[in-house]
Amino acid sequence: MTQAIHRLGVDIGGTFTDVVLEVGDELFSTKVLTTYTAPEDAIIDGMHQVLKKAGLAPSAIGQIIHGTTLATNALIERRGAKTALITTEGFRDVIEMRTESRFEQYDLNLELPEPLLPRQSRLTLTERVNASGEVLCALDEAEIETVADTIAQAGYESVAVGLLHSYANPVHENMIRDVLTKRLPHVMVSLSSEVSPQMREYERFNTVVANAYIKPLMKSYLGRLEGRLKNEGVSCSIFLMHSGGGIISLESAADFPVRLVESGPAGGAVFAANIASKYGLDKVLSFDMGGTTAKICLIKNQTPKTSRVFEVARTYRFKKGSGMPISIPVIDMVEIGAGGGSLAHVDGMNQIRVGPESAGSEPGPACYGRGGDRPAVTDADLVLGKLDPDNFAGGSIQLHKDESGKALTTVIGDTLSMDQQTAAFGLAEVVDENMANAARVHAVENGEDLSEYTMIAFGGAAPLHAGRLCEKLSIDRLLVPPGAGVGSAIGFLRAPFSFEANRSVYMRLSDFDPSLITKLLGELQSEAISFVRSCDAESEILSEFKVYMRYSGQGWEIPVELSAAQVANPQVDVFQSRFEEDYTALFGRTVDGMDIEITVWAVNATTPAHAVQRVASESGSSEARVHGQRTMFDPAQSREVDAAIVLRNEMATGQTVQGPAAITEDETTIILPSSRRAVRQPDGCIDVLVGK
């Protein structure tokens, strides 16, 4: 990828907006509170702060890469555009009927999430295409015009079009777009055959509805952002991070905003993979904890694990099936708990619960002194001595320990007859154990043993909790990279330009057709490359091939990667052996006598990964300078300890710190438990290891 001299990475989170300016090999970063009503305001503020640090003018910025939670928040909060769905007659209620699975089997009062669109906003047309793409019932243009009149009279701003089997033949969806564009030029149109051309109508319809629902909002925001930046003297290209871990153009992001739903966390996974490459680590657990949520991702062989379906807006936080399925290429990660702003309460069984509700940035945790009166994770961290009230966010936010104590006592302490410190300890332990437990489950589901992994922690809150999490998960090594507090924004600057094209074409290995495979993958490769070429006209473009396979009769597939050579000369025995190899790795055995099916084909076009230089690890040569001590609660020992205070920017390569200690910097603080010691590596990473 062609490197711009000065590049800006921007990550809008639920609490903070992170801004990083890359000038050669040097990074300048800041965190500013997210401005919900006009998110671009925080970006402009943060941009000027980092430019001032670097001594540069706005016109010096050569490229901006942006990731945001705006799309996710719009879906969660149901504040998108007035949207209609046009679908095949008889399939109006697909997004409401769901899959009829009960994600909480024994809950008699189970509440299924409401569909994004009410029934009166779902319109039908008489048409039918079968699974092979054959038109069984032709679509009448006059009927489309009638539906268009209905849409106009109701004042819909955006229309999602999802017809049965349109992934196999989009002719009818294209007809609908042509008519709507002609008659209703002001209405935005999203086609499922373009947004998510895959089988399974429930997931596909949900995805195109979500895309249409947030499209006007995101298009407006991106247009405002582009205009504001130009007014500030920034005239460079703006790119967006997508959920699959790559970068797409502003125009593509505006047309397919649903691909931005996991853009911020995806940047974090790319950041962790880049660090893993520097250290030659093949098994890494990425731990990203910010102000609102926390995520983990398994990274093997310096590549984040990916998926093609994920859920947003879960009504039961950790329950698969309780959310809205989105069928797009995405880095596979699991939300594993709460962020620094997540609020605590005591439930009816007198148990401490944390999240999912968050204090956000307005009013923020009680310690912000902005009117919050309920305890958040940050309040517990402050009372336990993990945070310095006078040096939070580089001293830009003064923390009020008395307000934290009051909130902890009122909500938890008085209810459970606990003192302030015990209430804080209970809150922090609940958060840490929730995250550790979900990490264990995620690892088991993927057939992995976390004790063999190295954790890489980033995000403003992760270094505060990562040491304790490692103790709980029996992970012996933790890396906290430089810039950890703004890790996702740095990850944007390390990501390649990429786009994954996929399509559902059903094929059994007993009916293996090499010529059809060559043609299909060739078309997908051309489609993916054209998207990447629209962003980068010069760099080499690599292609990665993947097929989703299963045994006949199974409900879900597993991804199987293929090499370029295997795709150039498709052979049935190669496809079978690759499937059996991956199936055995996941489930421990194959199934004899069963035919194998391919349901989805995918090609990811990408520019080469960001070049890295291997780090020669230091084992430790001298002790770092200690700037006093402060009292800190050690949960492993259930008592207060005297912790050394060390300034991260003063640590020289090879210098060590023995826990208990707090290694401080502007964006975050690394809490070193008594069981761990830290070594400063040549690239600035703090390497946290077991022992003394």
Secondary structure in CASP SS format (residue, H / E / C, confidence):
PFRMAT SS
TARGET T0000
AUTHOR 0000-0000-0000
METHOD secondary structure of the structure
MODEL  1
M C 1.00
T C 1.00
Q C 1.00
A C 1.00
I C 1.00
H E 1.00
R E 1.00
L E 1.00
G E 1.00
V E 1.00
D E 1.00
I E 1.00
G C 1.00
G C 1.00
T C 1.00
F E 1.00
T E 1.00
D E 1.00
V E 1.00
V E 1.00
L E 1.00
E E 1.00
V E 1.00
G C 1.00
D C 1.00
E E 1.00
L E 1.00
F E 1.00
S E 1.00
T E 1.00
K E 1.00
V E 1.00
L E 1.00
T C 1.00
T C 1.00
Y C 1.00
T C 1.00
A C 1.00
P H 1.00
E H 1.00
D H 1.00
A H 1.00
I H 1.00
I H 1.00
D H 1.00
G H 1.00
M H 1.00
H H 1.00
Q H 1.00
V H 1.00
L H 1.00
K H 1.00
K H 1.00
A H 1.00
G C 1.00
L C 1.00
A C 1.00
P H 1.00
S H 1.00
A H 1.00
I C 1.00
G C 1.00
Q E 1.00
I E 1.00
I E 1.00
H E 1.00
G E 1.00
T E 1.00
T C 1.00
L H 1.00
A H 1.00
T H 1.00
N H 1.00
A H 1.00
L H 1.00
I H 1.00
E H 1.00
R C 1.00
R C 1.00
G C 1.00
A C 1.00
K C 1.00
T E 1.00
A E 1.00
L E 1.00
I E 1.00
T E 1.00
T E 1.00
E C 1.00
G C 1.00
F C 1.00
R C 1.00
D C 1.00
V H 1.00
I H 1.00
E H 1.00
M H 1.00
R C 1.00
T C 1.00
E C 1.00
S C 1.00
R C 1.00
F C 1.00
E C 1.00
Q C 1.00
Y C 1.00
D C 1.00
L C 1.00
N C 1.00
L C 1.00
E C 1.00
L C 1.00
P C 1.00
E C 1.00
P C 1.00
L C 1.00
L C 1.00
P C 1.00
R H 1.00
Q H 1.00
S H 1.00
R E 1.00
L E 1.00
T E 1.00
L E 1.00
T C 1.00
E C 1.00
R E 1.00
V E 1.00
N C 1.00
A C 1.00
S C 1.00
G C 1.00
E C 1.00
V E 1.00
L E 1.00
C E 1.00
A C 1.00
L C 1.00
D C 1.00
E H 1.00
A H 1.00
E H 1.00
I H 1.00
E H 1.00
T H 1.00
V H 1.00
A H 1.00
D H 1.00
T H 1.00
I H 1.00
A H 1.00
Q H 1.00
A H 1.00
G C 1.00
Y C 1.00
E C 1.00
S E 1.00
V E 1.00
A E 1.00
V E 1.00
G E 1.00
L C 1.00
L C 1.00
H C 1.00
S C 1.00
Y C 1.00
A C 1.00
N C 1.00
P C 1.00
V H 1.00
H H 1.00
E H 1.00
N H 1.00
M H 1.00
I H 1.00
R H 1.00
D H 1.00
V H 1.00
L H 1.00
T H 1.00
K H 1.00
R H 1.00
L C 1.00
P C 1.00
H C 1.00
V C 1.00
M E 1.00
V E 1.00
S E 1.00
L E 1.00
S H 1.00
S H 1.00
E H 1.00
V H 1.00
S C 1.00
P C 1.00
Q C 1.00
M C 1.00
R C 1.00
E H 1.00
Y H 1.00
E H 1.00
R H 1.00
F H 1.00
N H 1.00
T H 1.00
V H 1.00
V H 1.00
A H 1.00
N H 1.00
A H 1.00
Y H 1.00
I H 1.00
K H 1.00
P H 1.00
L H 1.00
M H 1.00
K H 1.00
S H 1.00
Y H 1.00
L H 1.00
G H 1.00
R H 1.00
L H 1.00
E H 1.00
G H 1.00
R H 1.00
L H 1.00
K H 1.00
N H 1.00
E C 1.00
G C 1.00
V C 1.00
S C 1.00
C C 1.00
S E 1.00
I E 1.00
F E 1.00
L E 1.00
M E 1.00
H C 1.00
S C 1.00
G C 1.00
G C 1.00
G C 1.00
I E 1.00
I E 1.00
S E 1.00
L H 1.00
E H 1.00
S H 1.00
A H 1.00
A H 1.00
D H 1.00
F C 1.00
P H 1.00
V H 1.00
R H 1.00
L H 1.00
V C 1.00
E C 1.00
S H 1.00
G H 1.00
P H 1.00
A H 1.00
G H 1.00
G H 1.00
A H 1.00
V H 1.00
F H 1.00
A H 1.00
A H 1.00
N H 1.00
I H 1.00
A H 1.00
S H 1.00
K H 1.00
Y H 1.00
G C 1.00
L C 1.00
D C 1.00
K E 1.00
V E 1.00
L E 1.00
S E 1.00
F E 1.00
D E 1.00
M E 1.00
G C 1.00
G C 1.00
T C 1.00
T C 1.00
A E 1.00
K E 1.00
I E 1.00
C E 1.00
L E 1.00
I E 1.00
K E 1.00
N C 1.00
Q C 1.00
T E 1.00
P E 1.00
K C 1.00
T E 1.00
S E 1.00
R C 1.00
V C 1.00
F E 1.00
E E 1.00
V E 1.00
A C 1.00
R C 1.00
T C 1.00
Y C 1.00
R C 1.00
F C 1.00
K C 1.00
K C 1.00
G C 1.00
S C 1.00
G C 1.00
M E 1.00
P E 1.00
I E 1.00
S C 1.00
I C 1.00
P C 1.00
V E 1.00
I E 1.00
D C 1.00
M E 1.00
V E 1.00
E E 1.00
I C 1.00
G C 1.00
A C 1.00
G C 1.00
G C 1.00
G C 1.00
S E 1.00
L E 1.00
A E 1.00
H E 1.00
V E 1.00
D C 1.00
G C 1.00
M C 1.00
N C 1.00
Q C 1.00
I E 1.00
R E 1.00
V E 1.00
G E 1.00
P E 1.00
E E 1.00
S E 1.00
A C 1.00
G C 1.00
S C 1.00
E C 1.00
P C 1.00
G C 1.00
P C 1.00
A H 1.00
C H 1.00
Y H 1.00
G C 1.00
R C 1.00
G C 1.00
G C 1.00
D C 1.00
R C 1.00
P C 1.00
A E 1.00
V H 1.00
T H 1.00
D H 1.00
A H 1.00
D H 1.00
L H 1.00
V H 1.00
L C 1.00
G C 1.00
K C 1.00
L C 1.00
D C 1.00
P C 1.00
D C 1.00
N C 1.00
F E 1.00
A H 1.00
G H 1.00
G H 1.00
S C 1.00
I E 1.00
Q C 1.00
L C 1.00
H C 1.00
K H 1.00
D H 1.00
E H 1.00
S H 1.00
G H 1.00
K H 1.00
A H 1.00
L H 1.00
T H 1.00
T H 1.00
V H 1.00
I H 1.00
G H 1.00
D H 1.00
T H 1.00
L H 1.00
S C 1.00
M C 1.00
D C 1.00
Q H 1.00
Q H 1.00
T H 1.00
A H 1.00
A H 1.00
F H 1.00
G H 1.00
L H 1.00
A H 1.00
E H 1.00
V H 1.00
V H 1.00
D H 1.00
E H 1.00
N H 1.00
M H 1.00
A H 1.00
N H 1.00
A H 1.00
A H 1.00
R H 1.00
V H 1.00
H H 1.00
A H 1.00
V H 1.00
E H 1.00
N C 1.00
G C 1.00
E C 1.00
D C 1.00
L H 1.00
S H 1.00
E H 1.00
Y C 1.00
T E 1.00
M E 1.00
I E 1.00
A E 1.00
F E 1.00
G C 1.00
G C 1.00
A C 1.00
A H 1.00
P H 1.00
L H 1.00
H H 1.00
A H 1.00
G H 1.00
R H 1.00
L H 1.00
C H 1.00
E H 1.00
K H 1.00
L H 1.00
S C 1.00
I C 1.00
D C 1.00
R E 1.00
L E 1.00
L E 1.00
V E 1.00
P C 1.00
P C 1.00
G C 1.00
A H 1.00
G H 1.00
V H 1.00
G H 1.00
S H 1.00
A H 1.00
I H 1.00
G H 1.00
F H 1.00
L H 1.00
R H 1.00
A C 1.00
P C 1.00
F E 1.00
S E 1.00
F E 1.00
E E 1.00
A E 1.00
N E 1.00
R E 1.00
S E 1.00
V E 1.00
Y E 1.00
M E 1.00
R E 1.00
L H 1.00
S H 1.00
D H 1.00
F C 1.00
D C 1.00
P H 1.00
S H 1.00
L H 1.00
I H 1.00
T H 1.00
K H 1.00
L H 1.00
L H 1.00
G H 1.00
E H 1.00
L H 1.00
Q H 1.00
S H 1.00
E H 1.00
A H 1.00
I H 1.00
S H 1.00
F H 1.00
V H 1.00
R H 1.00
S C 1.00
C C 1.00
D C 1.00
A C 1.00
E C 1.00
S C 1.00
E C 1.00
I C 1.00
L E 1.00
S E 1.00
E E 1.00
F E 1.00
K E 1.00
V E 1.00
Y E 1.00
M E 1.00
R E 1.00
Y E 1.00
S C 1.00
G C 1.00
Q C 1.00
G C 1.00
W C 1.00
E C 1.00
I E 1.00
P E 1.00
V E 1.00
E E 1.00
L E 1.00
S C 1.00
A H 1.00
A H 1.00
Q H 1.00
V H 1.00
A H 1.00
N C 1.00
P C 1.00
Q C 1.00
V H 1.00
D H 1.00
V H 1.00
F H 1.00
Q H 1.00
S H 1.00
R H 1.00
F H 1.00
E H 1.00
E H 1.00
D H 1.00
Y H 1.00
T H 1.00
A H 1.00
L H 1.00
F H 1.00
G C 1.00
R C 1.00
T C 1.00
V C 1.00
D C 1.00
G C 1.00
M C 1.00
D C 1.00
I E 1.00
E E 1.00
I E 1.00
T E 1.00
V E 1.00
W E 1.00
A E 1.00
V E 1.00
N E 1.00
A E 1.00
T E 1.00
T C 1.00
P C 1.00
A C 1.00
H C 1.00
A C 1.00
V C 1.00
Q C 1.00
R C 1.00
V C 1.00
A C 1.00
S C 1.00
E C 1.00
S C 1.00
G C 1.00
S C 1.00
S E 1.00
E E 1.00
A C 1.00
R C 1.00
V C 1.00
H C 1.00
G C 1.00
Q E 1.00
R E 1.00
T E 1.00
M E 1.00
F E 1.00
D E 1.00
P C 1.00
A C 1.00
Q C 1.00
S C 1.00
R E 1.00
E E 1.00
V E 1.00
D E 1.00
A E 1.00
A E 1.00
I E 1.00
V E 1.00
L E 1.00
R H 1.00
N H 1.00
E H 1.00
M C 1.00
A C 1.00
T C 1.00
G C 1.00
Q E 1.00
T E 1.00
V E 1.00
Q E 1.00
G C 1.00
P C 1.00
A E 1.00
A E 1.00
I E 1.00
T E 1.00
E C 1.00
D C 1.00
E C 1.00
T C 1.00
T E 1.00
I E 1.00
I E 1.00
L E 1.00
P C 1.00
S C 1.00
S C 1.00
R E 1.00
R E 1.00
A E 1.00
V E 1.00
R E 1.00
Q C 1.00
P C 1.00
D C 1.00
G C 1.00
C C 1.00
I E 1.00
D E 1.00
V E 1.00
L E 1.00
V E 1.00
G C 1.00
K C 1.00
END
